[in-house]
Amino acid sequence: MHMKDNLINFLYDKKYFINIYDEYIHVFNYQELVSLTSEKIVLKLEEFKLNIMGSELFITKMLPNEILIKGKVSKVEFSYE
């Protein structure tokens, strides 16, 4: 993970952060893991759900408010319910 990105996230004190890298997605301040398959991961954030679609998706790091997902991401969607 990039230490610079983590430091910037800490200093800006936003509600959430979503960082997208080549084969990783880092989400800070998610509330709940709603669904998990190798083709789709759904995370609940304060104001919306984050739908991550692709192939070979899996969680490499999971903390109470931070998650790191690895895989071949083809699409990221926000759904407001």
ABEGO torsion letter per residue (X at the ends): XBAAAAAAAAAAGBABBBBBBAABBBBBGBABBABBBAABBBBBBAABBBBBBEBGBBBABBBAABBBBBEBBABBBBBBX
